[in-house]
């Protein structure tokens, strides 16, 4: 498999992360976690309306 190599300084990465909006940071954290892909897919399901989130009453059976 071909590989591509490039150099990015730690300072550049830090500047990019510092400039991210909250939703971009959330996506980055989710992507870097072990369960990131599953959580991102669930979030997209809710945002697109494919899945309806449970209400507080449904969660706590009130």
Secondary structure by P-SEA (a helix, b strand, c coil): cbbbbbbbcaaaaaaaaaaccaaaaaaaaaaaccaaaaaaaaaaaaaaccbbbbcccccccc
